[in-house]
Amino acid sequence: MNASAPPGVAAFSPPALSIERVSHAYGARKALDDVSFTVEPGSFAVLLGLNGAGKSTLFSIVTHLYASRAGAVRIFGHDVARQSGAALAELGVVFQSRTLDPDLTVEQNMLYQGALHGIGAREAKARARDLVGRVGLADRLKDRVRHLSGGQMRRVEIARALIHAPRLVLLDEPTAGLDIKARAGILALTRRLVDEDRVGILWTTHLVDEVRPEDQVVVLHKGRVLACDSARAVMRATGADSIGAAFGKLTGGAGEDDA
């Protein structure tokens, strides 16, 4: 109950992310077809699909890199197309491709991101020190990014995405190219953001071993949502004993082994 709400009236709490009937095409090829789902605040949601499913296109629309041809995207109630400043202020992003400047130090990359969000140098330095420490790299703050491992770079990218204190973070295939230990570390770090900070997470992947039974799963295949529920519920609905098997049944076995 919000203290400012009238007595007896529950305060409206919008979803962290609302995707409403979004479609997008590249010429004659439809990449997204009437996609709808929501991500609640402080939850971990997985956008599960193979390469070419439309995950990256949807990611680009949510981050306002592309404009959707149909439908709407809202972040905590703010329309990304019409209220982009307010919407993107609530959003942190970790792209699949590396976006750190390798010739700058970890701290310099963090400060640059802070400046983009209008955070003063002193405050940005304090936030950078705290966040880099939280991702386990306090001793690498002054090191140039090019001297970090792939997993360490990912950790810095997560820290950087948090510098403006967003309430929703999108991570696009964040464990791609990492070894098993680094993958596990990145996944555990991201889940702690949900548990400890109540940050909403949308995690895109094609790797079913990154999904827990209680996670919300959105199965995206050839641009369409085939299922949206907890992984446990999706397994039950398909009569499968694993999310990989459920994915295979939903998609007609397409790429089941890869997933």
N, C-alpha and C positions, 0 to 999 in steps of 0.2 A: 504494500500500500504506500503510495506516495503521500508525503506529509502535506503537499500543496493541493492534492485532489480533494474535491468536495466529499463530505462525510458519506460513507456508504458506496462511494464510486471507486472502483479499482482503477489505478493508473494504467494507461496503455503502454506496453513495452514492446516496441517493434522488433522484428527479427534483426539479428546482426547483418544478415544478407538475405535479400528476397529477389529471386529470379522469377519473373512473371512472363511466360509465353514468349520467350526470346527466340528469334530465328535469325539466321545469317547465312548468306550465300556468297560464293566466289564465282561470279558469272552464272553458269547453269548448275554448278555443283552446290548443293545445299549442305553447309557444314553443321548448322544447328537447326532443328525443326521443332518449334513450339516447346522449348525447354522451360520447365518450371520446378522450383524447389526452394526451400528456405534453410538457413543455418541459424540456430538459436544462439543467443549470447552465451559465452562460456562453455561452448560445446566443441567437440572434435568431429568434423564431418569429412568423409573421404569421397572424392570424385574419382570413381574407378572406371577406367576404360583403356583400351589398347591405343597404340599410336594411330592417329587418324580418326579417333572417335569424336573429336570436337573439343577436347579439354582445353587445348591452348587457345582456340578461338574464343571460347567462353571466358577464359582467364583474361584475354585481351579486352573483351567487352566490359567485364567487371572493373578492370583497372582503367578504363576509358581510353585505351590505346585505339580501339575500334569503336565505332558507333553501330549499335545493333540496327538491323533493318526493320525489326518488329519486336514489340515487347518492351519491358522496363526492367531496370536493375536498381534496387534501393539498398543503401547501406545505412542501417539504423534509421530507416525512414526517409533518408535523403536520396532523391533521384539522381543517379550518376550523370545522366545527360543534362538535366536542368539545374541541379544544385551540386555541380562537380566539386567545388571547393569544400563544402561542408561534408560531402560524402567521402572524399578522398582523405580528409583530415582524420577520419576514423579508421583508415585502412593502411596496413603495412603489407609490403609485397616482397617475396623472395622469388625471383625469376629462375627458370630452369638453366639458362645460360649465365655464366659468371658476369657480374656487372661491377665488381670492385675495380678500382684503378690499381694495377699491380705495382706501379712506381711510387705510390703514396704509402704512408704507414697506415696501420689499422686505425689509429686515432685520427689521422687526417681524413680518411674515408668517412669516418663517423661524423666529424665536424662538418664536412661538406654536406652530408645529408641533413644535418641539423640546420645548417644555413638555408637549405632549400625549404625547410618548414618554418623559417623565421625564428629559430631558436638562437638566442645570443651566445656568443663564444664561451663565456664563463659557464653558463648553464649547460651548453652542449658538451663541454669538457667533463663536467661532473656526471652527466648522463652517460657519456661514452665510457668513462672509467667504471661506472657501476654496471652497465650492460655487458661490457666486454668481460668483466669479472664474473658475471652471472653465467656466461657461456663457457667459462673455464679457461679464458685466455688472458688473464690479467697480466701475465708476464710477457705477453707479445704485443702490448699496446703500442710500443714505439717501433716495432718491426715493420719492414716493408711487406706488403701483402704477397709479393712474388716469392717470399721465403716460407710461406705457409703451405701446409698440405691441403689437398682438396677438401677434406673434412673440416679443417680449421677455417678455410675460406667460407664454407657454408655457415659455420657458427658465427663468423663476423657478419655475414649477410643477414642472419636472423637478428643479431644485436642491432644492426643498422636499421632494419625494418621496424624496430621497436623504439627508436630514439624519440619519436613524437608521441609516444604513449597511445598507439591505436588500440581500439577494442576488437578489431577483426584483422587477422593476418592470413593472407593467401600464400601458399607455397606450391609452386608448380614443379612436380617431379624433383623434389629437393634432394633425394638420395641418388639420383642418376649418376652413374660413374663412380660411386663410392664403394669401398670394400665393406664387408659385413659388419665389422666393428664400428666403422664410421657411420654407416647407415643406422645402426642401433642407437648410437649416441645422439644423432640428429633427431631421431624419432622420440627418444626419451626426453630430450631437451624441449621439444615442441609440446609434448604432452604435459610437461610441468607448467607451461604457460597457461594451459587450461585449468589445471588443478590448483595452482597457486595464485594466479593473477586473473582468472576468469576471462581470459582472452578467447574469443571465438576463432576457430581454425577451420579453414578449408584447405585440405591436403589433396593434391591431385597425384595420382599414381596409376601404374598398371601392375603393381606388385601386391598380390593379395596377402602376403605374409606380413604386410604392414597394417592390416586391419584387425581390430579387436571385435569380439562379438557384440559389445555394447555400442560401438561406433555407429553413427549415422552413415549409411552408404548410399550414394547416388550412382547407379550403374548407367553410364553413358555409352551408347553404341551407335555408330553411324549417325551421330547428331541427335539421337533421340534418347530420352530417359526411359529405361526399361524397368527400373525399380528405384524406390526411394523410401528407405526405412532403416531400422537398425540391422546390422549384419545378421544378428540372430533371427530377426523376423524374416529377412530375405531368404535365409537358409530354410526356415520352417515353411515358408510359402512355396518354395521350389522343391521341397522334399530332399534337400541336399545336406550332406554331413560336413561341408566346408564351404566357405565363401567362394573358393575357386571353382568347386563343382557347381555352386549356384550360378556363378557367372557363366559357366559353360552352358548350363541349361537355358538361361535367359537369352544368350546370344546364339543358340544353336550350335554350340561347340566351337565357335569362331575364336581362335587364339587361346583356348582354354589352357593349353600347356604353357604358353607365354605368360598368361595371367597368374 
